[in-house]
């Protein structure tokens, strides 16, 4: 027997239709590359749309596939991705005009290149001739009708495409559906996750090409929240000014972005007037940063975890009732985990050296490979790249292997101890690099720290700590190593410390440890 409920498809267009009908006066504020601040309401956006934000709805809502491209990739990779996706129309900001000239003559399927600006800011005729098929975005809008009826189609229709930022080989495509996106949006907006409402103003610092801006471009219209898009101004000063002028209450980004913001706020003795929550993901947030946000500025950090293959949200470190009775350190311990699974996501850990794949207990001690499944988690990469990525359990269920090494507490809170490619195996025993990085980051003189494996003739691998000092501050190798005393097992202590001017970061702000491993592959440890 089936239920007698209406069968209305879950389509991305329904989010903007809802926003137009019930939150029509709410604003989307964006800092544009032309240098001005642009404001448009959801009601106006629903009819005419405005650049990046409207592409999310105009492209997917019309039944086409929105493919976001990371502009910081090497031109060769951009050409590969565009060809692999069989892109036909490519939209770009004028900021990337030199990049467009470098790739336009090399792609196989792109027929039109659309500069997302007005006629006054288009390239001169001589320059424009170098890119055949070049069109002006604002002129296209002027030529079109301001009325559009959203089509209705199967909710499993592909909606958007993102490519993973793999450290080796070519990126692989993750193809989302309307159904998966709407379900992800509904859960991500719940109180135990982003917890956003029509009373909020949300500023995603995460780039819009990074897993659909973590779904925030869908959450804001669904809940009626004001959406503030920062454009190119991601430095501490620019972000702080936008937070204050637009009354931002919720923001989201990776730890490296918040380091710049906190440095600016601290240096100028500033406070946050309206911001109440900062969602931090992409890489592990140091407890020292969580503490500073909470104790110095009254901002609650929501530590979250996910992947491109997961749309991306998988867990969020929201409190349960009993956690409100904990002291500050007890609450900090909960906030420092990657959180518990949101509804729709199931997870388990299995032994790293156990060929049987037996599930490990949720005791907060056992550590193993993290596997996940759910309605917005990938089952295969676009065009079958790399074969079937899923791992089958004894019951025939498919699980996606995340590549992370984790442990899970009895309350269901997951802690990433390392990434499988970053784990340090010393004398057959595992050492979690993230724990070592977090301790280093708690030192007042450390701005950034990364821990990598260095070759050791006896133990195979030992931890090497790579550190960037805060401006105007100093710390020695010996002082940093002594800082670990009493905080970890003695044999976990790094064998050496090297100081660098900067740690390489990827386009989304994650530390590129593969480049550090290459840089220090010949490093000689003192005790070896």
C-alpha positions as CSV (number, residue, x, y, z in Angstrom):
1,X,0.0,0.0,0.0
2,X,1.3,3.4,-1.0
3,X,0.6,6.8,0.7
4,X,-1.8,9.3,-0.9
5,X,0.6,12.2,-1.1
6,X,1.3,14.6,-3.9
7,X,4.3,13.7,-6.1
8,X,6.0,17.1,-6.6
9,X,9.6,16.8,-7.7
10,X,12.4,18.3,-5.6
11,X,13.8,20.9,-8.0
12,X,16.3,23.7,-7.4
13,X,14.0,26.2,-9.0
14,X,11.5,25.6,-6.1
15,X,14.0,27.2,-3.7
16,X,14.0,30.6,-5.6
17,X,10.3,30.4,-6.3
18,X,9.7,30.0,-2.5
19,X,12.1,32.9,-1.8
20,X,10.3,35.2,-4.3
21,X,6.8,34.4,-2.9
22,X,7.6,34.5,0.8
23,X,10.8,36.5,1.2
24,X,10.7,38.7,-1.9
25,X,12.1,41.8,-0.2
26,X,15.2,40.1,1.2
27,X,18.5,41.1,-0.4
28,X,21.4,39.5,-2.1
29,X,24.3,41.8,-1.6
30,X,27.5,41.3,-3.7
31,X,30.8,43.1,-4.0
32,X,31.4,43.1,-7.7
33,X,34.7,43.0,-9.6
34,X,33.8,46.5,-11.0
35,X,34.4,47.8,-7.5
36,X,30.8,48.6,-6.4
37,X,28.3,46.9,-4.0
38,X,25.3,45.5,-5.9
39,X,22.0,44.8,-4.2
40,X,19.1,42.9,-5.6
41,X,16.0,41.3,-3.9
42,X,14.9,37.7,-4.2
43,X,11.8,39.0,-6.1
44,X,14.0,40.7,-8.7
45,X,16.4,37.8,-8.7
46,X,13.6,35.4,-9.4
47,X,12.8,37.2,-12.7
48,X,16.1,38.7,-13.9
49,X,18.9,37.2,-11.9
50,X,22.4,38.7,-11.3
51,X,25.6,37.0,-12.4
52,X,27.1,34.1,-10.3
53,X,24.1,33.8,-8.0
54,X,21.6,33.6,-10.8
55,X,23.6,31.1,-12.8
56,X,23.0,28.6,-10.0
57,X,19.3,29.0,-10.6
58,X,19.0,30.0,-14.2
59,X,21.2,27.1,-15.5
60,X,20.1,24.3,-13.2
61,X,16.5,25.5,-13.0
62,X,16.2,25.3,-16.8
63,X,17.2,21.7,-16.8
64,X,20.8,22.3,-17.8
65,X,23.9,21.4,-15.8
66,X,25.9,24.1,-13.9
67,X,29.6,23.3,-14.0
68,X,31.7,25.4,-11.7
69,X,35.4,25.7,-12.4
70,X,38.2,26.5,-10.0
71,X,40.0,29.4,-11.7
72,X,43.2,28.8,-9.8
73,X,43.9,25.5,-11.5
74,X,46.7,25.3,-14.1
75,X,45.3,26.2,-17.6
76,X,46.1,22.6,-18.7
77,X,43.8,21.3,-16.0
78,X,41.1,23.8,-16.9
79,X,41.2,22.7,-20.5
80,X,41.0,19.1,-19.5
81,X,38.0,19.7,-17.2
82,X,36.1,21.7,-19.8
83,X,36.7,19.1,-22.4
84,X,35.8,16.2,-20.0
85,X,32.6,17.9,-19.0
86,X,31.8,18.8,-22.6
87,X,31.1,22.4,-21.6
88,X,29.3,24.5,-24.2
89,X,29.0,28.0,-22.7
90,X,31.6,29.3,-20.2
91,X,30.8,32.4,-18.1
92,X,33.7,34.3,-16.5
93,X,34.6,37.5,-14.5
94,X,36.8,40.0,-16.2
95,X,39.3,39.3,-13.5
96,X,40.1,36.1,-15.4
97,X,40.4,37.6,-18.9
98,X,44.1,36.7,-19.2
99,X,43.2,33.1,-18.2
100,X,40.4,33.0,-20.8
101,X,42.8,34.1,-23.5
102,X,45.1,31.3,-22.5
103,X,42.5,28.5,-22.8
104,X,39.9,29.7,-25.3
105,X,41.7,28.4,-28.3
106,X,42.4,25.0,-26.8
107,X,39.0,23.7,-25.6
108,X,37.0,21.4,-27.9
109,X,33.4,21.9,-27.0
110,X,33.0,25.5,-25.7
111,X,31.0,27.5,-28.3
112,X,30.5,30.8,-26.4
113,X,32.5,32.7,-23.8
114,X,30.4,35.1,-21.8
115,X,32.1,38.0,-20.0
116,X,30.1,38.7,-16.8
117,X,30.0,42.4,-17.0
118,X,28.4,45.3,-19.0
119,X,29.4,46.7,-22.3
120,X,31.5,49.5,-20.7
121,X,33.8,46.9,-19.1
122,X,34.2,44.6,-22.0
123,X,37.6,44.1,-23.6
124,X,38.6,46.4,-26.5
125,X,37.7,45.1,-29.9
126,X,41.3,44.1,-30.7
127,X,41.5,42.0,-27.5
128,X,38.0,40.6,-27.9
129,X,38.9,39.3,-31.3
130,X,41.3,36.8,-29.7
131,X,38.4,34.9,-28.1
132,X,35.9,33.8,-30.8
133,X,32.3,33.6,-29.7
134,X,32.8,36.3,-26.9
135,X,29.5,37.7,-25.6
136,X,28.5,40.4,-23.1
137,X,26.5,39.1,-20.1
138,X,24.4,42.2,-19.4
139,X,23.6,42.6,-23.1
140,X,22.2,39.0,-23.2
141,X,20.0,39.8,-20.2
142,X,18.7,43.0,-21.9
143,X,17.7,41.1,-25.0
144,X,15.8,38.5,-23.1
145,X,12.3,38.6,-21.6
146,X,12.0,39.3,-17.9
147,X,9.3,36.5,-17.6
148,X,10.2,32.9,-17.4
149,X,8.2,29.8,-16.5
150,X,10.4,27.2,-14.7
151,X,10.1,23.8,-16.4
152,X,9.1,20.7,-14.4
153,X,11.1,17.5,-14.8
154,X,12.4,14.5,-13.0
155,X,14.1,15.4,-9.7
156,X,16.9,12.9,-10.4
157,X,18.0,15.1,-13.4
158,X,21.6,16.3,-13.1
159,X,21.8,19.8,-11.7
160,X,25.5,20.7,-11.2
161,X,29.0,19.3,-11.6
162,X,32.0,19.9,-9.5
163,X,35.5,18.4,-9.9
164,X,37.6,17.2,-7.0
165,X,40.9,18.9,-6.4
166,X,43.0,15.7,-6.4
167,X,46.6,16.0,-5.5
168,X,47.7,13.6,-8.2
169,X,46.3,13.0,-11.7
170,X,43.4,14.8,-13.2
171,X,40.4,15.9,-11.1
172,X,37.3,13.7,-11.2
173,X,33.8,15.0,-11.7
174,X,31.0,14.7,-9.1
175,X,27.6,15.1,-10.7
176,X,24.8,16.2,-8.3
177,X,21.0,15.9,-8.9
178,X,18.2,18.2,-8.1
179,X,16.9,15.7,-5.5
180,X,20.3,15.4,-3.8
181,X,20.8,19.1,-3.7
182,X,17.4,20.0,-2.3
183,X,17.6,17.3,0.4
184,X,21.1,18.5,1.3
185,X,19.8,22.0,1.5
186,X,16.9,21.1,3.8
187,X,19.2,19.3,6.3
188,X,22.1,21.8,6.2
189,X,19.7,24.6,7.3
190,X,18.5,22.7,10.4
191,X,19.4,24.0,13.9
192,X,22.0,21.4,14.5
193,X,23.9,22.4,11.3
194,X,23.9,26.0,9.9
195,X,20.8,26.9,11.8
196,X,19.8,29.7,9.5
197,X,16.5,31.6,9.3
198,X,14.9,34.6,7.7
199,X,16.3,36.7,10.5
200,X,19.9,35.9,9.4
201,X,22.4,37.5,7.1
202,X,24.8,34.9,5.7
203,X,28.2,35.6,4.2
204,X,30.0,32.6,2.6
205,X,33.7,33.2,2.5
206,X,34.1,29.8,0.8
207,X,34.4,30.3,-3.0
208,X,31.3,29.8,-5.0
209,X,33.1,27.2,-7.1
210,X,33.9,25.1,-4.0
211,X,31.1,22.5,-3.8
212,X,28.4,25.0,-4.7
213,X,29.6,27.4,-1.9
214,X,28.9,24.6,0.6
215,X,25.2,24.8,-0.3
216,X,24.8,28.3,1.2
217,X,23.5,29.7,-2.1
218,X,20.6,27.3,-1.8
219,X,20.1,27.6,2.0
220,X,19.7,31.4,2.0
221,X,16.7,31.5,-0.4
222,X,15.1,28.5,1.1
223,X,15.1,30.1,4.6
224,X,14.7,33.7,3.5
225,X,18.1,34.8,4.9
226,X,20.0,37.8,3.5
227,X,22.9,36.6,1.3
228,X,26.1,38.6,1.3
229,X,28.7,37.7,-1.4
230,X,32.2,39.1,-0.7
231,X,33.7,39.0,-4.2
232,X,37.5,39.2,-4.4
233,X,37.9,41.0,-1.0
234,X,38.8,38.1,1.3
235,X,41.4,39.9,3.3
236,X,40.7,40.6,7.0
237,X,39.9,44.3,6.6
238,X,37.5,43.8,3.6
239,X,35.7,41.0,5.3
240,X,35.3,42.8,8.6
241,X,33.9,45.9,6.9
242,X,31.4,43.8,5.0
243,X,30.4,41.9,8.2
244,X,29.7,45.2,10.0
245,X,28.0,47.1,7.2
246,X,25.7,44.3,6.2
247,X,24.9,43.0,9.7
248,X,26.2,39.5,9.0
249,X,25.2,36.9,11.6
250,X,26.5,33.7,10.1
251,X,29.6,33.1,8.0
252,X,31.5,30.1,6.7
253,X,35.0,29.3,5.5
254,X,38.3,27.5,6.0
255,X,40.6,28.1,8.9
256,X,43.2,30.0,6.9
257,X,40.6,32.7,6.0
258,X,39.7,33.2,9.6
259,X,43.4,33.6,10.6
260,X,43.5,36.8,8.4
261,X,40.2,38.1,9.8
262,X,41.2,37.5,13.5
263,X,44.6,39.1,12.9
264,X,42.9,42.2,11.6
265,X,40.3,42.4,14.4
266,X,42.9,41.8,17.1
267,X,45.4,44.3,15.7
268,X,42.8,47.1,15.6
269,X,41.0,46.3,18.9
270,X,37.7,45.6,17.0
271,X,34.6,43.5,18.0
272,X,31.8,41.9,16.0
273,X,28.5,43.7,16.3
274,X,26.2,41.1,14.8
275,X,28.1,37.9,14.0
276,X,27.0,35.0,16.2
277,X,28.2,31.8,14.3
278,X,31.2,30.9,12.2
279,X,31.0,27.6,10.4
280,X,34.5,26.3,9.8
281,X,35.4,23.3,7.6
282,X,37.6,22.3,4.7
283,X,40.4,21.3,7.1
284,X,40.6,20.9,10.9
285,X,40.1,24.0,12.9
286,X,42.7,24.4,15.7
287,X,41.1,24.5,19.2
288,X,43.0,27.8,19.8
289,X,41.0,29.4,17.0
290,X,37.7,28.1,18.4
291,X,38.6,29.4,21.9
292,X,39.6,32.9,20.5
293,X,36.3,33.2,18.6
294,X,34.3,32.1,21.6
295,X,36.2,33.8,24.5
296,X,37.4,37.0,22.9
297,X,34.6,37.8,20.5
298,X,31.5,35.9,21.6
299,X,31.2,34.0,18.3
300,X,30.3,30.3,18.3
301,X,32.3,28.1,16.0
302,X,30.4,25.3,14.3
303,X,33.1,22.8,13.3
304,X,31.9,20.9,10.3
305,X,33.3,18.2,7.9
306,X,32.4,17.0,4.5
307,X,33.7,16.5,0.9
308,X,33.0,17.4,-2.7
309,X,31.7,13.8,-3.0
310,X,29.2,14.5,-0.2
311,X,27.6,17.8,-1.5
312,X,29.5,18.5,0.9
313,X,28.1,18.4,4.5
314,X,28.5,15.2,6.5
315,X,28.9,16.2,10.2
316,X,28.5,19.3,12.4
317,X,29.7,19.7,16.0
318,X,26.5,21.0,17.5
319,X,25.9,20.4,21.2
320,X,23.5,17.9,22.7
321,X,21.5,18.9,25.8
322,X,24.1,17.5,28.3
323,X,26.9,19.5,26.8
324,X,25.5,22.8,28.0
325,X,26.3,21.7,31.6
326,X,30.0,21.2,30.8
327,X,32.7,23.7,31.8
328,X,34.5,25.7,29.1
329,X,37.1,23.1,28.5
330,X,34.6,20.3,28.2
331,X,32.5,22.3,25.7
332,X,35.7,23.2,23.8
333,X,36.5,19.4,23.5
334,X,33.1,18.9,21.9
335,X,33.4,21.9,19.6
336,X,36.9,20.7,18.4
337,X,35.5,17.4,17.0
338,X,34.3,17.3,13.4
339,X,30.8,16.7,14.9
340,X,28.1,14.2,14.6
341,X,26.4,13.0,11.4
342,X,23.5,15.1,10.2
343,X,20.3,13.3,9.2
344,X,20.8,11.4,5.9
345,X,24.4,10.6,6.5
346,X,25.5,7.2,7.9
347,X,29.2,6.6,8.8
348,X,31.5,3.9,10.2
349,X,35.2,3.3,10.7
350,X,37.0,0.1,9.7
351,X,40.4,-1.2,10.5
352,X,43.2,0.3,8.3
353,X,45.2,-3.0,8.3
354,X,42.1,-5.3,8.5
355,X,41.4,-6.9,5.1
356,X,38.0,-8.1,6.4
357,X,36.7,-4.5,6.7
358,X,35.2,-5.2,10.2
359,X,33.6,-2.1,11.8
360,X,35.4,-0.7,14.7
361,X,33.6,0.4,18.0
362,X,32.5,3.9,18.7
363,X,34.6,4.2,21.8
364,X,36.6,7.4,21.1
365,X,39.8,5.3,21.0
366,X,39.7,3.0,18.0
367,X,40.9,4.7,14.8
368,X,40.3,3.6,11.3
369,X,39.3,4.4,7.7
370,X,36.1,6.5,7.6
371,X,33.3,5.3,5.3
372,X,30.0,7.1,4.6
373,X,26.7,6.7,2.7
374,X,23.6,8.8,2.1
375,X,21.2,10.3,-0.5
376,X,23.6,13.2,-1.4
377,X,26.8,11.1,-1.4
378,X,28.4,10.0,-4.7
379,X,28.0,6.4,-6.0
380,X,30.3,6.9,-9.0
381,X,32.4,9.6,-10.5
382,X,31.3,11.4,-13.7
383,X,31.8,9.2,-16.8
384,X,32.9,6.4,-14.6
385,X,36.4,7.8,-13.9
386,X,38.5,5.5,-11.7
387,X,35.9,2.8,-11.7
388,X,33.4,2.1,-8.8
389,X,34.7,3.9,-5.7
390,X,32.3,2.2,-3.3
391,X,33.3,-0.4,-0.8
392,X,30.7,-3.2,-0.2
393,X,30.0,-4.5,3.3
394,X,28.9,-8.0,4.3
395,X,25.3,-7.0,3.8
396,X,25.9,-5.8,0.2
397,X,25.7,-2.1,1.1
398,X,27.9,0.4,-0.7
399,X,30.0,2.8,1.3
400,X,32.1,5.6,0.0
401,X,35.7,5.6,1.4
402,X,36.5,9.2,2.4
403,X,40.3,8.9,2.6
404,X,40.2,10.2,6.1
405,X,41.3,8.3,9.2
406,X,39.0,8.9,12.2
407,X,37.6,7.8,15.5
408,X,34.0,8.2,16.8
409,X,33.0,8.8,20.4
410,X,30.2,6.9,22.2
411,X,28.0,10.0,21.7
412,X,28.6,9.8,17.9
413,X,31.0,12.7,17.5
414,X,33.6,12.0,14.8
415,X,37.2,13.1,15.1
416,X,39.5,13.2,12.0
417,X,42.9,12.0,13.2
418,X,44.5,12.2,9.8
419,X,44.1,11.8,6.1
420,X,45.2,8.5,4.6
421,X,47.7,10.2,2.4
422,X,49.1,12.3,5.3
423,X,49.2,9.7,8.0
424,X,52.6,9.1,9.7
425,X,53.5,5.5,10.4
426,X,56.4,5.3,12.8
427,X,57.8,1.8,13.6
428,X,54.4,0.3,12.5
429,X,52.4,2.7,14.8
430,X,50.1,5.5,13.5
431,X,50.7,9.1,14.5
432,X,48.0,11.7,13.9
433,X,49.4,14.8,12.2
434,X,46.3,16.9,13.0
435,X,46.8,16.6,16.7
436,X,50.4,17.7,16.4
437,X,49.4,20.7,14.2
438,X,46.7,21.8,16.7
439,X,49.1,21.8,19.6
440,X,51.6,23.9,17.6
441,X,48.9,26.3,16.6
442,X,48.1,26.9,20.3
443,X,51.6,28.5,20.8
444,X,51.3,32.3,20.8
445,X,54.1,32.7,18.3
446,X,52.8,30.3,15.7
447,X,50.6,31.5,12.8
448,X,50.4,28.3,10.9
449,X,51.7,24.7,11.3
450,X,51.8,21.6,9.2
451,X,53.1,18.2,10.2
452,X,54.4,15.8,7.6
453,X,56.3,12.5,7.5
454,X,60.0,12.6,7.1
455,X,62.1,9.5,6.3
456,X,63.8,7.8,9.2
457,X,66.3,4.9,8.7
458,X,65.0,3.0,11.7
459,X,61.4,4.0,12.2
460,X,60.6,4.5,8.5
461,X,58.8,7.8,9.2
462,X,58.9,10.4,11.9
463,X,57.0,13.7,12.3
464,X,58.5,16.9,10.9
465,X,56.8,20.1,11.9
466,X,56.7,23.0,9.4
467,X,55.9,26.3,11.0
468,X,55.1,29.9,10.0
469,X,55.8,32.4,12.8
470,X,53.4,35.3,13.5
471,X,54.8,38.7,12.4
472,X,57.1,40.3,15.0
473,X,57.2,37.1,17.1
474,X,59.9,34.5,17.6
475,X,60.2,31.0,18.9
476,X,63.0,28.4,18.6
477,X,62.9,24.8,17.6
478,X,63.6,23.7,21.2
479,X,60.9,25.9,22.6
480,X,58.3,24.4,20.3
481,X,59.3,20.8,21.0
482,X,59.2,21.5,24.7
483,X,55.6,22.9,24.2
484,X,54.5,19.3,23.5
485,X,55.6,17.9,26.9
486,X,52.7,16.4,28.8
487,X,50.2,17.0,25.9
488,X,50.8,13.8,23.9
489,X,52.6,10.5,24.2
490,X,56.4,11.3,24.2
491,X,57.1,9.2,21.1
492,X,54.6,11.3,19.2
493,X,56.7,14.4,19.6
494,X,58.1,15.7,16.3
495,X,61.7,14.9,15.6
496,X,62.4,18.3,14.1
497,X,61.0,21.8,13.3
498,X,61.6,23.9,10.2
499,X,60.5,27.5,9.9
500,X,59.2,28.8,6.5
501,X,57.8,32.1,5.3
502,X,54.7,30.5,4.0
503,X,52.9,27.1,3.7
504,X,51.5,26.4,0.2
505,X,47.7,26.6,0.1
506,X,45.2,25.3,-2.4
507,X,42.4,27.3,-4.0
508,X,40.1,26.6,-1.1
509,X,42.6,27.4,1.6
510,X,43.7,23.9,2.5
511,X,47.3,23.2,3.2
512,X,49.0,21.4,0.3
513,X,51.1,18.8,2.3
514,X,52.0,17.0,-0.9
515,X,54.1,20.1,-1.9
516,X,55.7,20.2,1.6
517,X,56.6,16.5,1.4
518,X,58.2,17.1,-2.0
519,X,60.1,20.2,-0.6
520,X,61.4,18.3,2.4
521,X,61.8,14.8,1.0
522,X,65.6,15.0,1.5
523,X,65.3,16.6,5.0
524,X,67.7,14.9,7.5
525,X,66.2,14.5,10.9
526,X,68.6,15.4,13.8
527,X,68.3,12.0,15.5
528,X,68.7,9.9,12.3
